[in-house]
Amino acid sequence: MEAEQLNAIENHLADLMKRSQDLRGYL
């Protein structure tokens, strides 16, 4: 895998984790 792809995936995962934390805050 290219570093650029890994970077994009890491950013996406970080965003998803932040969103799930936000959702947990609402529930």
A tleap script that builds the chain and sets N, CA, C and O, in Angstrom:
source leaprc.protein.ff14SB
mol = sequence {
  NMET GLU ALA GLU GLN LEU ASN ALA ILE GLU
  ASN HIE LEU ALA ASP LEU MET LYS ARG SER
  GLN ASP LEU ARG GLY TYR CLEU
}
set mol.1.N position { 0.840 -1.211 0.000 }
set mol.1.CA position { 0.000 0.000 0.000 }
set mol.1.C position { 0.870 1.254 0.000 }
set mol.1.O position { 1.946 1.288 0.597 }
set mol.2.N position { 0.386 2.255 -0.668 }
set mol.2.CA position { 1.123 3.512 -0.676 }
set mol.2.C position { 0.866 4.265 0.624 }
set mol.2.O position { -0.190 4.124 1.240 }
set mol.3.N position { 1.833 5.054 1.024 }
set mol.3.CA position { 1.702 5.822 2.258 }
set mol.3.C position { 0.500 6.756 2.186 }
set mol.3.O position { -0.165 7.005 3.192 }
set mol.4.N position { 0.230 7.265 1.004 }
set mol.4.CA position { -0.887 8.195 0.831 }
set mol.4.C position { -2.214 7.505 1.138 }
set mol.4.O position { -3.091 8.080 1.782 }
set mol.5.N position { -2.348 6.266 0.669 }
set mol.5.CA position { -3.571 5.503 0.934 }
set mol.5.C position { -3.706 5.221 2.426 }
set mol.5.O position { -4.787 5.364 2.997 }
set mol.6.N position { -2.599 4.819 3.057 }
set mol.6.CA position { -2.620 4.554 4.493 }
set mol.6.C position { -3.029 5.798 5.258 }
set mol.6.O position { -3.806 5.727 6.211 }
set mol.7.N position { -2.505 6.928 4.837 }
set mol.7.CA position { -2.828 8.198 5.474 }
set mol.7.C position { -4.318 8.476 5.384 }
set mol.7.O position { -4.941 8.866 6.372 }
set mol.8.N position { -4.891 8.278 4.206 }
set mol.8.CA position { -6.317 8.522 4.003 }
set mol.8.C position { -7.149 7.583 4.871 }
set mol.8.O position { -8.156 7.994 5.448 }
set mol.9.N position { -6.727 6.324 4.963 }
set mol.9.CA position { -7.454 5.349 5.783 }
set mol.9.C position { -7.371 5.733 7.255 }
set mol.9.O position { -8.368 5.653 7.971 }
set mol.10.N position { -6.197 6.148 7.711 }
set mol.10.CA position { -6.032 6.552 9.107 }
set mol.10.C position { -6.914 7.746 9.428 }
set mol.10.O position { -7.542 7.801 10.486 }
set mol.11.N position { -6.957 8.705 8.506 }
set mol.11.CA position { -7.810 9.879 8.711 }
set mol.11.C position { -9.271 9.462 8.793 }
set mol.11.O position { -10.019 9.967 9.631 }
set mol.12.N position { -9.672 8.552 7.934 }
set mol.12.CA position { -11.053 8.076 7.909 }
set mol.12.C position { -11.401 7.364 9.215 }
set mol.12.O position { -12.467 7.587 9.787 }
set mol.13.N position { -10.494 6.507 9.679 }
set mol.13.CA position { -10.721 5.788 10.931 }
set mol.13.C position { -10.810 6.754 12.105 }
set mol.13.O position { -11.665 6.592 12.976 }
set mol.14.N position { -9.941 7.751 12.136 }
set mol.14.CA position { -9.977 8.733 13.215 }
set mol.14.C position { -11.306 9.473 13.211 }
set mol.14.O position { -11.882 9.739 14.266 }
set mol.15.N position { -11.790 9.802 12.017 }
set mol.15.CA position { -13.074 10.494 11.889 }
set mol.15.C position { -14.211 9.604 12.387 }
set mol.15.O position { -15.100 10.070 13.099 }
set mol.16.N position { -14.181 8.330 12.016 }
set mol.16.CA position { -15.225 7.400 12.460 }
set mol.16.C position { -15.213 7.250 13.976 }
set mol.16.O position { -16.269 7.231 14.607 }
set mol.17.N position { -14.027 7.142 14.561 }
set mol.17.CA position { -13.932 6.995 16.011 }
set mol.17.C position { -14.461 8.234 16.718 }
set mol.17.O position { -15.134 8.129 17.743 }
set mol.18.N position { -14.158 9.404 16.172 }
set mol.18.CA position { -14.655 10.639 16.760 }
set mol.18.C position { -16.182 10.677 16.678 }
set mol.18.O position { -16.850 11.077 17.631 }
set mol.19.N position { -16.725 10.260 15.540 }
set mol.19.CA position { -18.184 10.255 15.372 }
set mol.19.C position { -18.846 9.287 16.330 }
set mol.19.O position { -19.885 9.609 16.907 }
set mol.20.N position { -18.265 8.098 16.516 }
set mol.20.CA position { -18.875 7.125 17.419 }
set mol.20.C position { -18.808 7.630 18.859 }
set mol.20.O position { -19.716 7.362 19.646 }
set mol.21.N position { -17.749 8.354 19.215 }
set mol.21.CA position { -17.671 8.944 20.549 }
set mol.21.C position { -18.756 9.998 20.714 }
set mol.21.O position { -19.385 10.085 21.768 }
set mol.22.N position { -18.976 10.797 19.677 }
set mol.22.CA position { -20.031 11.809 19.714 }
set mol.22.C position { -21.390 11.131 19.879 }
set mol.22.O position { -22.224 11.585 20.662 }
set mol.23.N position { -21.610 10.040 19.137 }
set mol.23.CA position { -22.880 9.313 19.227 }
set mol.23.C position { -23.084 8.754 20.626 }
set mol.23.O position { -24.191 8.812 21.162 }
set mol.24.N position { -22.034 8.218 21.220 }
set mol.24.CA position { -22.145 7.679 22.577 }
set mol.24.C position { -22.536 8.781 23.543 }
set mol.24.O position { -23.263 8.544 24.508 }
set mol.25.N position { -22.051 9.987 23.282 }
set mol.25.CA position { -22.404 11.119 24.139 }
set mol.25.C position { -23.884 11.451 24.068 }
set mol.25.O position { -24.470 11.910 25.048 }
set mol.26.N position { -24.487 11.222 22.914 }
set mol.26.CA position { -25.910 11.535 22.741 }
set mol.26.C position { -26.806 10.460 23.339 }
set mol.26.O position { -27.914 10.754 23.787 }
set mol.27.N position { -26.328 9.197 23.350 }
set mol.27.CA position { -27.172 8.093 23.806 }
set mol.27.C position { -27.254 8.017 25.322 }
set mol.27.O position { -27.928 7.139 25.861 }
savepdb mol mol.pdb
quit
